[in-house]
């Protein structure tokens, strides 16, 4: 993951442009990460936090006091931008949720039983 600290204004358009298309390599990496988090839990999360963020955590818990303190240090324009981003992310991912589809391909089979003799 690339990190940019105070990039030049001329880089902004390139940095915010979303990738288009289907990235199988990235999907494979995400699937691997999700599988490890499902099987290893917090151990995997701690390893990935170290790998991707360069941070070694003993706990994922944040106290209410820490949250309150952090909130007071964030500029209001940044808070607004974060809220807009949250809404956009939620809207995007909500649109990706597909309803369950049930398909009955051979109605003469009833829950794995043999075909009805009258239909045979």
PyMOL commands that set and color helices and strands:
alter all, ss='L'
color gray80, all
select helices_A, chain A and resi 9-16+24-40+42-53+64-72+76-95
alter helices_A, ss='H'
color red, helices_A
deselect
rebuild
show_as cartoon
